Amino acid sequence: MQGTGLVKNSRKQRYYERAASKAVQKKRALKLLKRRAEYRQLVKEGKVQEKEPRRGYSRDTSSQPQTQSRFGETTPIAR
């Protein structure tokens, strides 16, 4: 079944979602920008308490302390 690609094609058809038009995408982006700006303004005025950043995986590794890699100059060489 998997070799013929039947499962893959059936899932593709089952979970198909039509792409949003360019106008809808732009409207959604503008709403998001407006909502973020309003939230920042409320935080600045002190009407809303700023949320703590979410914990979990982050792409920024510069703020985290660097740990030694498993393999490197300090790794003993097998002879």
PyMOL Python script that loads the backbone (N, CA, C, O; Angstrom):
from pymol import cmd

cmd.read_pdbstr("""\
ATOM      1  N   MET A   1       0.828  -1.199   0.000  1.00  0.00           N
ATOM      2  CA  MET A   1       0.000   0.000   0.000  1.00  0.00           C
ATOM      3  C   MET A   1       0.870   1.260   0.000  1.00  0.00           C
ATOM      4  O   MET A   1       0.671   2.155  -0.822  1.00  0.00           O
ATOM      5  N   GLN A   2       1.831   1.327   0.921  1.00  0.00           N
ATOM      6  CA  GLN A   2       2.656   2.530   0.993  1.00  0.00           C
ATOM      7  C   GLN A   2       3.558   2.658  -0.227  1.00  0.00           C
ATOM      8  O   GLN A   2       3.842   3.763  -0.688  1.00  0.00           O
ATOM      9  N   GLY A   3       3.995   1.542  -0.733  1.00  0.00           N
ATOM     10  CA  GLY A   3       4.877   1.570  -1.889  1.00  0.00           C
ATOM     11  C   GLY A   3       4.204   2.142  -3.122  1.00  0.00           C
ATOM     12  O   GLY A   3       4.858   2.777  -3.950  1.00  0.00           O
ATOM     13  N   THR A   4       2.915   1.925  -3.250  1.00  0.00           N
ATOM     14  CA  THR A   4       2.190   2.443  -4.412  1.00  0.00           C
ATOM     15  C   THR A   4       1.807   3.913  -4.241  1.00  0.00           C
ATOM     16  O   THR A   4       1.439   4.576  -5.211  1.00  0.00           O
ATOM     17  N   GLY A   5       1.891   4.422  -3.013  1.00  0.00           N
ATOM     18  CA  GLY A   5       1.566   5.823  -2.769  1.00  0.00           C
ATOM     19  C   GLY A   5       0.100   6.078  -2.534  1.00  0.00           C
ATOM     20  O   GLY A   5      -0.331   7.231  -2.544  1.00  0.00           O
ATOM     21  N   LEU A   6      -0.690   5.027  -2.319  1.00  0.00           N
ATOM     22  CA  LEU A   6      -2.130   5.212  -2.103  1.00  0.00           C
ATOM     23  C   LEU A   6      -2.411   5.955  -0.807  1.00  0.00           C
ATOM     24  O   LEU A   6      -3.281   6.825  -0.759  1.00  0.00           O
ATOM     25  N   VAL A   7      -1.674   5.612   0.245  1.00  0.00           N
ATOM     26  CA  VAL A   7      -1.898   6.254   1.541  1.00  0.00           C
ATOM     27  C   VAL A   7      -1.557   7.737   1.450  1.00  0.00           C
ATOM     28  O   VAL A   7      -2.300   8.584   1.948  1.00  0.00           O
ATOM     29  N   LYS A   8      -0.445   8.041   0.821  1.00  0.00           N
ATOM     30  CA  LYS A   8      -0.007   9.428   0.689  1.00  0.00           C
ATOM     31  C   LYS A   8      -1.029  10.255  -0.094  1.00  0.00           C
ATOM     32  O   LYS A   8      -1.380  11.363   0.312  1.00  0.00           O
ATOM     33  N   ASN A   9      -1.500   9.716  -1.208  1.00  0.00           N
ATOM     34  CA  ASN A   9      -2.473  10.442  -2.024  1.00  0.00           C
ATOM     35  C   ASN A   9      -3.808  10.608  -1.317  1.00  0.00           C
ATOM     36  O   ASN A   9      -4.441  11.658  -1.430  1.00  0.00           O
ATOM     37  N   SER A  10      -4.242   9.595  -0.597  1.00  0.00           N
ATOM     38  CA  SER A  10      -5.531   9.704   0.085  1.00  0.00           C
ATOM     39  C   SER A  10      -5.467  10.740   1.199  1.00  0.00           C
ATOM     40  O   SER A  10      -6.433  11.473   1.416  1.00  0.00           O
ATOM     41  N   ARG A  11      -4.340  10.812   1.908  1.00  0.00           N
ATOM     42  CA  ARG A  11      -4.200  11.830   2.946  1.00  0.00           C
ATOM     43  C   ARG A  11      -4.141  13.219   2.338  1.00  0.00           C
ATOM     44  O   ARG A  11      -4.692  14.174   2.885  1.00  0.00           O
ATOM     45  N   LYS A  12      -3.467  13.321   1.200  1.00  0.00           N
ATOM     46  CA  LYS A  12      -3.368  14.614   0.529  1.00  0.00           C
ATOM     47  C   LYS A  12      -4.765  15.123   0.165  1.00  0.00           C
ATOM     48  O   LYS A  12      -5.057  16.309   0.320  1.00  0.00           O
ATOM     49  N   GLN A  13      -5.616  14.229  -0.316  1.00  0.00           N
ATOM     50  CA  GLN A  13      -6.971  14.623  -0.695  1.00  0.00           C
ATOM     51  C   GLN A  13      -7.839  14.879   0.533  1.00  0.00           C
ATOM     52  O   GLN A  13      -8.665  15.792   0.528  1.00  0.00           O
ATOM     53  N   ARG A  14      -7.663  14.095   1.566  1.00  0.00           N
ATOM     54  CA  ARG A  14      -8.513  14.208   2.742  1.00  0.00           C
ATOM     55  C   ARG A  14      -8.270  15.521   3.486  1.00  0.00           C
ATOM     56  O   ARG A  14      -9.221  16.160   3.935  1.00  0.00           O
ATOM     57  N   TYR A  15      -7.011  15.926   3.621  1.00  0.00           N
ATOM     58  CA  TYR A  15      -6.679  17.109   4.404  1.00  0.00           C
ATOM     59  C   TYR A  15      -6.382  18.324   3.528  1.00  0.00           C
ATOM     60  O   TYR A  15      -5.702  19.250   3.969  1.00  0.00           O
ATOM     61  N   TYR A  16      -6.878  18.331   2.308  1.00  0.00           N
ATOM     62  CA  TYR A  16      -6.643  19.446   1.395  1.00  0.00           C
ATOM     63  C   TYR A  16      -7.295  20.707   1.934  1.00  0.00           C
ATOM     64  O   TYR A  16      -8.443  20.688   2.378  1.00  0.00           O
ATOM     65  N   GLU A  17      -6.553  21.794   1.889  1.00  0.00           N
ATOM     66  CA  GLU A  17      -7.096  23.078   2.306  1.00  0.00           C
ATOM     67  C   GLU A  17      -6.741  24.096   1.234  1.00  0.00           C
ATOM     68  O   GLU A  17      -5.575  24.274   0.884  1.00  0.00           O
ATOM     69  N   ARG A  18      -7.739  24.741   0.734  1.00  0.00           N
ATOM     70  CA  ARG A  18      -7.528  25.711  -0.337  1.00  0.00           C
ATOM     71  C   ARG A  18      -6.724  26.900   0.186  1.00  0.00           C
ATOM     72  O   ARG A  18      -6.960  27.361   1.302  1.00  0.00           O
ATOM     73  N   ALA A  19      -5.792  27.394  -0.597  1.00  0.00           N
ATOM     74  CA  ALA A  19      -4.968  28.527  -0.192  1.00  0.00           C
ATOM     75  C   ALA A  19      -5.807  29.798  -0.154  1.00  0.00           C
ATOM     76  O   ALA A  19      -6.692  29.993  -0.987  1.00  0.00           O
ATOM     77  N   ALA A  20      -5.521  30.659   0.817  1.00  0.00           N
ATOM     78  CA  ALA A  20      -6.237  31.928   0.936  1.00  0.00           C
ATOM     79  C   ALA A  20      -5.769  32.873  -0.164  1.00  0.00           C
ATOM     80  O   ALA A  20      -4.616  32.825  -0.594  1.00  0.00           O
ATOM     81  N   SER A  21      -6.666  33.719  -0.605  1.00  0.00           N
ATOM     82  CA  SER A  21      -6.319  34.671  -1.663  1.00  0.00           C
ATOM     83  C   SER A  21      -5.349  35.714  -1.117  1.00  0.00           C
ATOM     84  O   SER A  21      -5.197  35.863   0.095  1.00  0.00           O
ATOM     85  N   LYS A  22      -4.695  36.431  -2.027  1.00  0.00           N
ATOM     86  CA  LYS A  22      -3.718  37.442  -1.629  1.00  0.00           C
ATOM     87  C   LYS A  22      -4.370  38.533  -0.784  1.00  0.00           C
ATOM     88  O   LYS A  22      -3.775  39.006   0.184  1.00  0.00           O
ATOM     89  N   ALA A  23      -5.587  38.933  -1.143  1.00  0.00           N
ATOM     90  CA  ALA A  23      -6.289  39.991  -0.402  1.00  0.00           C
ATOM     91  C   ALA A  23      -6.567  39.545   1.032  1.00  0.00           C
ATOM     92  O   ALA A  23      -6.405  40.322   1.973  1.00  0.00           O
ATOM     93  N   VAL A  24      -6.981  38.306   1.191  1.00  0.00           N
ATOM     94  CA  VAL A  24      -7.278  37.780   2.525  1.00  0.00           C
ATOM     95  C   VAL A  24      -5.999  37.692   3.348  1.00  0.00           C
ATOM     96  O   VAL A  24      -6.004  38.009   4.537  1.00  0.00           O
ATOM     97  N   GLN A  25      -4.909  37.267   2.729  1.00  0.00           N
ATOM     98  CA  GLN A  25      -3.629  37.176   3.438  1.00  0.00           C
ATOM     99  C   GLN A  25      -3.171  38.556   3.906  1.00  0.00           C
ATOM    100  O   GLN A  25      -2.687  38.704   5.028  1.00  0.00           O
ATOM    101  N   LYS A  26      -3.323  39.556   3.055  1.00  0.00           N
ATOM    102  CA  LYS A  26      -2.911  40.912   3.416  1.00  0.00           C
ATOM    103  C   LYS A  26      -3.762  41.463   4.547  1.00  0.00           C
ATOM    104  O   LYS A  26      -3.244  42.079   5.478  1.00  0.00           O
ATOM    105  N   LYS A  27      -5.090  41.238   4.465  1.00  0.00           N
ATOM    106  CA  LYS A  27      -5.977  41.706   5.533  1.00  0.00           C
ATOM    107  C   LYS A  27      -5.609  41.069   6.866  1.00  0.00           C
ATOM    108  O   LYS A  27      -5.575  41.741   7.897  1.00  0.00           O
ATOM    109  N   ARG A  28      -5.336  39.776   6.837  1.00  0.00           N
ATOM    110  CA  ARG A  28      -4.982  39.063   8.053  1.00  0.00           C
ATOM    111  C   ARG A  28      -3.668  39.594   8.632  1.00  0.00           C
ATOM    112  O   ARG A  28      -3.542  39.753   9.846  1.00  0.00           O
ATOM    113  N   ALA A  29      -2.692  39.867   7.762  1.00  0.00           N
ATOM    114  CA  ALA A  29      -1.408  40.398   8.215  1.00  0.00           C
ATOM    115  C   ALA A  29      -1.573  41.789   8.819  1.00  0.00           C
ATOM    116  O   ALA A  29      -0.965  42.096   9.844  1.00  0.00           O
ATOM    117  N   LEU A  30      -2.399  42.640   8.183  1.00  0.00           N
ATOM    118  CA  LEU A  30      -2.620  43.983   8.710  1.00  0.00           C
ATOM    119  C   LEU A  30      -3.326  43.946  10.062  1.00  0.00           C
ATOM    120  O   LEU A  30      -2.995  44.726  10.955  1.00  0.00           O
ATOM    121  N   LYS A  31      -4.292  43.050  10.216  1.00  0.00           N
ATOM    122  CA  LYS A  31      -4.976  42.904  11.506  1.00  0.00           C
ATOM    123  C   LYS A  31      -3.993  42.502  12.592  1.00  0.00           C
ATOM    124  O   LYS A  31      -4.037  43.020  13.708  1.00  0.00           O
ATOM    125  N   LEU A  32      -3.106  41.573  12.257  1.00  0.00           N
ATOM    126  CA  LEU A  32      -2.120  41.099  13.223  1.00  0.00           C
ATOM    127  C   LEU A  32      -1.190  42.236  13.639  1.00  0.00           C
ATOM    128  O   LEU A  32      -0.907  42.402  14.825  1.00  0.00           O
ATOM    129  N   LEU A  33      -0.712  43.023  12.668  1.00  0.00           N
ATOM    130  CA  LEU A  33       0.169  44.138  12.983  1.00  0.00           C
ATOM    131  C   LEU A  33      -0.538  45.171  13.870  1.00  0.00           C
ATOM    132  O   LEU A  33       0.051  45.705  14.810  1.00  0.00           O
ATOM    133  N   LYS A  34      -1.801  45.439  13.556  1.00  0.00           N
ATOM    134  CA  LYS A  34      -2.571  46.401  14.343  1.00  0.00           C
ATOM    135  C   LYS A  34      -2.763  45.905  15.778  1.00  0.00           C
ATOM    136  O   LYS A  34      -2.617  46.670  16.731  1.00  0.00           O
ATOM    137  N   ARG A  35      -3.088  44.626  15.919  1.00  0.00           N
ATOM    138  CA  ARG A  35      -3.307  44.050  17.237  1.00  0.00           C
ATOM    139  C   ARG A  35      -2.024  44.096  18.072  1.00  0.00           C
ATOM    140  O   ARG A  35      -2.065  44.390  19.267  1.00  0.00           O
ATOM    141  N   ARG A  36      -0.892  43.804  17.437  1.00  0.00           N
ATOM    142  CA  ARG A  36       0.387  43.850  18.158  1.00  0.00           C
ATOM    143  C   ARG A  36       0.723  45.266  18.603  1.00  0.00           C
ATOM    144  O   ARG A  36       1.192  45.477  19.721  1.00  0.00           O
ATOM    145  N   ALA A  37       0.480  46.242  17.720  1.00  0.00           N
ATOM    146  CA  ALA A  37       0.764  47.635  18.056  1.00  0.00           C
ATOM    147  C   ALA A  37      -0.112  48.095  19.220  1.00  0.00           C
ATOM    148  O   ALA A  37       0.368  48.780  20.123  1.00  0.00           O
ATOM    149  N   GLU A  38      -1.389  47.725  19.204  1.00  0.00           N
ATOM    150  CA  GLU A  38      -2.294  48.094  20.296  1.00  0.00           C
ATOM    151  C   GLU A  38      -1.846  47.466  21.608  1.00  0.00           C
ATOM    152  O   GLU A  38      -1.896  48.109  22.657  1.00  0.00           O
ATOM    153  N   TYR A  39      -1.413  46.226  21.551  1.00  0.00           N
ATOM    154  CA  TYR A  39      -0.955  45.536  22.756  1.00  0.00           C
ATOM    155  C   TYR A  39       0.289  46.220  23.321  1.00  0.00           C
ATOM    156  O   TYR A  39       0.387  46.443  24.528  1.00  0.00           O
ATOM    157  N   ARG A  40       1.246  46.555  22.437  1.00  0.00           N
ATOM    158  CA  ARG A  40       2.461  47.248  22.894  1.00  0.00           C
ATOM    159  C   ARG A  40       2.117  48.587  23.536  1.00  0.00           C
ATOM    160  O   ARG A  40       2.725  48.977  24.533  1.00  0.00           O
ATOM    161  N   GLN A  41       1.139  49.291  22.963  1.00  0.00           N
ATOM    162  CA  GLN A  41       0.726  50.576  23.514  1.00  0.00           C
ATOM    163  C   GLN A  41       0.101  50.390  24.900  1.00  0.00           C
ATOM    164  O   GLN A  41       0.376  51.169  25.812  1.00  0.00           O
ATOM    165  N   LEU A  42      -0.734  49.367  25.059  1.00  0.00           N
ATOM    166  CA  LEU A  42      -1.352  49.111  26.368  1.00  0.00           C
ATOM    167  C   LEU A  42      -0.308  48.739  27.410  1.00  0.00           C
ATOM    168  O   LEU A  42      -0.423  49.140  28.568  1.00  0.00           O
ATOM    169  N   VAL A  43       0.706  47.980  27.018  1.00  0.00           N
ATOM    170  CA  VAL A  43       1.784  47.629  27.939  1.00  0.00           C
ATOM    171  C   VAL A  43       2.540  48.888  28.344  1.00  0.00           C
ATOM    172  O   VAL A  43       2.889  49.065  29.511  1.00  0.00           O
ATOM    173  N   LYS A  44       2.789  49.755  27.374  1.00  0.00           N
ATOM    174  CA  LYS A  44       3.523  50.992  27.643  1.00  0.00           C
ATOM    175  C   LYS A  44       2.738  51.889  28.603  1.00  0.00           C
ATOM    176  O   LYS A  44       3.327  52.544  29.463  1.00  0.00           O
ATOM    177  N   GLU A  45       1.414  51.917  28.456  1.00  0.00           N
ATOM    178  CA  GLU A  45       0.574  52.741  29.328  1.00  0.00           C
ATOM    179  C   GLU A  45       0.361  52.096  30.696  1.00  0.00           C
ATOM    180  O   GLU A  45      -0.125  52.750  31.619  1.00  0.00           O
ATOM    181  N   GLY A  46       0.719  50.829  30.832  1.00  0.00           N
ATOM    182  CA  GLY A  46       0.573  50.145  32.112  1.00  0.00           C
ATOM    183  C   GLY A  46      -0.805  49.561  32.329  1.00  0.00           C
ATOM    184  O   GLY A  46      -1.132  49.163  33.447  1.00  0.00           O
ATOM    185  N   LYS A  47      -1.616  49.498  31.298  1.00  0.00           N
ATOM    186  CA  LYS A  47      -2.973  48.964  31.423  1.00  0.00           C
ATOM    187  C   LYS A  47      -2.996  47.442  31.344  1.00  0.00           C
ATOM    188  O   LYS A  47      -3.930  46.798  31.822  1.00  0.00           O
ATOM    189  N   VAL A  48      -1.961  46.879  30.739  1.00  0.00           N
ATOM    190  CA  VAL A  48      -1.859  45.426  30.589  1.00  0.00           C
ATOM    191  C   VAL A  48      -0.471  45.017  31.049  1.00  0.00           C
ATOM    192  O   VAL A  48       0.522  45.669  30.728  1.00  0.00           O
ATOM    193  N   GLN A  49      -0.416  43.927  31.807  1.00  0.00           N
ATOM    194  CA  GLN A  49       0.884  43.433  32.241  1.00  0.00           C
ATOM    195  C   GLN A  49       1.466  42.541  31.138  1.00  0.00           C
ATOM    196  O   GLN A  49       0.781  41.670  30.601  1.00  0.00           O
ATOM    197  N   GLU A  50       2.731  42.775  30.815  1.00  0.00           N
ATOM    198  CA  GLU A  50       3.365  42.038  29.733  1.00  0.00           C
ATOM    199  C   GLU A  50       3.509  40.575  30.119  1.00  0.00           C
ATOM    200  O   GLU A  50       3.879  40.251  31.247  1.00  0.00           O
ATOM    201  N   LYS A  51       3.213  39.698  29.171  1.00  0.00           N
ATOM    202  CA  LYS A  51       3.303  38.267  29.410  1.00  0.00           C
ATOM    203  C   LYS A  51       4.758  37.828  29.409  1.00  0.00           C
ATOM    204  O   LYS A  51       5.590  38.401  28.705  1.00  0.00           O
ATOM    205  N   GLU A  52       5.058  36.808  30.203  1.00  0.00           N
ATOM    206  CA  GLU A  52       6.409  36.255  30.201  1.00  0.00           C
ATOM    207  C   GLU A  52       6.617  35.497  28.899  1.00  0.00           C
ATOM    208  O   GLU A  52       5.677  34.904  28.368  1.00  0.00           O
ATOM    209  N   PRO A  53       7.832  35.512  28.385  1.00  0.00           N
ATOM    210  CA  PRO A  53       8.080  34.757  27.146  1.00  0.00           C
ATOM    211  C   PRO A  53       7.894  33.263  27.388  1.00  0.00           C
ATOM    212  O   PRO A  53       8.152  32.754  28.479  1.00  0.00           O
ATOM    213  N   ARG A  54       7.450  32.588  26.363  1.00  0.00           N
ATOM    214  CA  ARG A  54       7.225  31.151  26.486  1.00  0.00           C
ATOM    215  C   ARG A  54       8.542  30.420  26.636  1.00  0.00           C
ATOM    216  O   ARG A  54       9.558  30.817  26.066  1.00  0.00           O
ATOM    217  N   ARG A  55       8.513  29.367  27.396  1.00  0.00           N
ATOM    218  CA  ARG A  55       9.705  28.550  27.549  1.00  0.00           C
ATOM    219  C   ARG A  55       9.654  27.433  26.545  1.00  0.00           C
ATOM    220  O   ARG A  55       8.577  27.008  26.126  1.00  0.00           O
ATOM    221  N   GLY A  56      10.799  26.963  26.162  1.00  0.00           N
ATOM    222  CA  GLY A  56      10.850  25.878  25.202  1.00  0.00           C
ATOM    223  C   GLY A  56      11.972  26.101  24.232  1.00  0.00           C
ATOM    224  O   GLY A  56      12.934  26.808  24.531  1.00  0.00           O
ATOM    225  N   TYR A  57      11.858  25.517  23.098  1.00  0.00           N
ATOM    226  CA  TYR A  57      12.902  25.601  22.092  1.00  0.00           C
ATOM    227  C   TYR A  57      12.973  27.004  21.528  1.00  0.00           C
ATOM    228  O   TYR A  57      11.955  27.589  21.160  1.00  0.00           O
ATOM    229  N   SER A  58      14.171  27.534  21.464  1.00  0.00           N
ATOM    230  CA  SER A  58      14.367  28.827  20.821  1.00  0.00           C
ATOM    231  C   SER A  58      15.534  28.715  19.851  1.00  0.00           C
ATOM    232  O   SER A  58      16.483  27.967  20.085  1.00  0.00           O
ATOM    233  N   ARG A  59      15.452  29.456  18.777  1.00  0.00           N
ATOM    234  CA  ARG A  59      16.501  29.410  17.767  1.00  0.00           C
ATOM    235  C   ARG A  59      17.716  30.205  18.194  1.00  0.00           C
ATOM    236  O   ARG A  59      18.829  29.934  17.742  1.00  0.00           O
ATOM    237  N   ASP A  60      17.512  31.194  19.067  1.00  0.00           N
ATOM    238  CA  ASP A  60      18.600  32.056  19.479  1.00  0.00           C
ATOM    239  C   ASP A  60      19.454  31.338  20.506  1.00  0.00           C
ATOM    240  O   ASP A  60      19.011  31.114  21.632  1.00  0.00           O
ATOM    241  N   THR A  61      20.664  30.977  20.136  1.00  0.00           N
ATOM    242  CA  THR A  61      21.552  30.255  21.048  1.00  0.00           C
ATOM    243  C   THR A  61      22.571  31.181  21.688  1.00  0.00           C
ATOM    244  O   THR A  61      23.355  30.735  22.526  1.00  0.00           O
ATOM    245  N   SER A  62      22.586  32.479  21.314  1.00  0.00           N
ATOM    246  CA  SER A  62      23.578  33.392  21.854  1.00  0.00           C
ATOM    247  C   SER A  62      23.315  33.721  23.317  1.00  0.00           C
ATOM    248  O   SER A  62      24.260  33.990  24.058  1.00  0.00           O
ATOM    249  N   SER A  63      22.055  33.707  23.757  1.00  0.00           N
ATOM    250  CA  SER A  63      21.743  34.050  25.135  1.00  0.00           C
ATOM    251  C   SER A  63      21.966  32.881  26.085  1.00  0.00           C
ATOM    252  O   SER A  63      22.102  33.083  27.292  1.00  0.00           O
ATOM    253  N   GLN A  64      22.004  31.676  25.561  1.00  0.00           N
ATOM    254  CA  GLN A  64      22.199  30.503  26.387  1.00  0.00           C
ATOM    255  C   GLN A  64      23.685  30.245  26.558  1.00  0.00           C
ATOM    256  O   GLN A  64      24.464  30.478  25.634  1.00  0.00           O
ATOM    257  N   PRO A  65      24.096  29.757  27.751  1.00  0.00           N
ATOM    258  CA  PRO A  65      25.518  29.467  27.943  1.00  0.00           C
ATOM    259  C   PRO A  65      25.972  28.341  27.022  1.00  0.00           C
ATOM    260  O   PRO A  65      25.249  27.370  26.795  1.00  0.00           O
ATOM    261  N   GLN A  66      27.162  28.490  26.508  1.00  0.00           N
ATOM    262  CA  GLN A  66      27.697  27.483  25.598  1.00  0.00           C
ATOM    263  C   GLN A  66      28.179  26.286  26.405  1.00  0.00           C
ATOM    264  O   GLN A  66      28.937  26.440  27.363  1.00  0.00           O
ATOM    265  N   THR A  67      27.742  25.107  26.022  1.00  0.00           N
ATOM    266  CA  THR A  67      28.207  23.885  26.666  1.00  0.00           C
ATOM    267  C   THR A  67      29.254  23.248  25.775  1.00  0.00           C
ATOM    268  O   THR A  67      29.295  23.476  24.566  1.00  0.00           O
ATOM    269  N   GLN A  68      30.091  22.452  26.395  1.00  0.00           N
ATOM    270  CA  GLN A  68      31.127  21.794  25.616  1.00  0.00           C
ATOM    271  C   GLN A  68      30.497  20.751  24.715  1.00  0.00           C
ATOM    272  O   GLN A  68      29.563  20.049  25.103  1.00  0.00           O
ATOM    273  N   SER A  69      31.024  20.664  23.512  1.00  0.00           N
ATOM    274  CA  SER A  69      30.512  19.656  22.601  1.00  0.00           C
ATOM    275  C   SER A  69      31.027  18.293  23.023  1.00  0.00           C
ATOM    276  O   SER A  69      32.002  18.188  23.767  1.00  0.00           O
ATOM    277  N   ARG A  70      30.382  17.275  22.554  1.00  0.00           N
ATOM    278  CA  ARG A  70      30.792  15.923  22.931  1.00  0.00           C
ATOM    279  C   ARG A  70      32.117  15.547  22.321  1.00  0.00           C
ATOM    280  O   ARG A  70      32.894  14.813  22.930  1.00  0.00           O
ATOM    281  N   PHE A  71      32.387  16.033  21.136  1.00  0.00           N
ATOM    282  CA  PHE A  71      33.631  15.697  20.460  1.00  0.00           C
ATOM    283  C   PHE A  71      34.399  16.959  20.181  1.00  0.00           C
ATOM    284  O   PHE A  71      33.831  17.937  19.696  1.00  0.00           O
ATOM    285  N   GLY A  72      35.665  16.957  20.475  1.00  0.00           N
ATOM    286  CA  GLY A  72      36.464  18.137  20.225  1.00  0.00           C
ATOM    287  C   GLY A  72      37.896  17.914  20.675  1.00  0.00           C
ATOM    288  O   GLY A  72      38.399  16.791  20.671  1.00  0.00           O
ATOM    289  N   GLU A  73      38.537  18.999  21.059  1.00  0.00           N
ATOM    290  CA  GLU A  73      39.936  18.922  21.452  1.00  0.00           C
ATOM    291  C   GLU A  73      40.124  18.167  22.754  1.00  0.00           C
ATOM    292  O   GLU A  73      41.165  17.544  22.963  1.00  0.00           O
ATOM    293  N   THR A  74      39.125  18.213  23.638  1.00  0.00           N
ATOM    294  CA  THR A  74      39.274  17.561  24.939  1.00  0.00           C
ATOM    295  C   THR A  74      38.932  16.076  24.896  1.00  0.00           C
ATOM    296  O   THR A  74      39.148  15.372  25.883  1.00  0.00           O
ATOM    297  N   THR A  75      38.410  15.590  23.793  1.00  0.00           N
ATOM    298  CA  THR A  75      38.032  14.188  23.681  1.00  0.00           C
ATOM    299  C   THR A  75      39.280  13.341  23.495  1.00  0.00           C
ATOM    300  O   THR A  75      40.101  13.626  22.623  1.00  0.00           O
ATOM    301  N   PRO A  76      39.432  12.284  24.323  1.00  0.00           N
ATOM    302  CA  PRO A  76      40.618  11.432  24.160  1.00  0.00           C
ATOM    303  C   PRO A  76      40.554  10.688  22.824  1.00  0.00           C
ATOM    304  O   PRO A  76      39.480  10.315  22.353  1.00  0.00           O
ATOM    305  N   ILE A  77      41.713  10.485  22.237  1.00  0.00           N
ATOM    306  CA  ILE A  77      41.800   9.816  20.941  1.00  0.00           C
ATOM    307  C   ILE A  77      41.948   8.321  21.180  1.00  0.00           C
ATOM    308  O   ILE A  77      42.810   7.881  21.941  1.00  0.00           O
ATOM    309  N   ALA A  78      41.099   7.550  20.522  1.00  0.00           N
ATOM    310  CA  ALA A  78      41.203   6.084  20.628  1.00  0.00           C
ATOM    311  C   ALA A  78      42.366   5.619  19.780  1.00  0.00           C
ATOM    312  O   ALA A  78      42.486   5.967  18.605  1.00  0.00           O
ATOM    313  N   ARG A  79      43.239   4.806  20.416  1.00  0.00           N
ATOM    314  CA  ARG A  79      44.415   4.319  19.694  1.00  0.00           C
ATOM    315  C   ARG A  79      44.399   2.838  19.570  1.00  0.00           C
ATOM    316  O   ARG A  79      45.316   2.257  18.989  1.00  0.00           O
TER     317      ARG A  79
END
""", "prot")
cmd.dss("prot")
cmd.show_as("cartoon", "prot")
cmd.util.cbc("prot")
cmd.orient("prot")
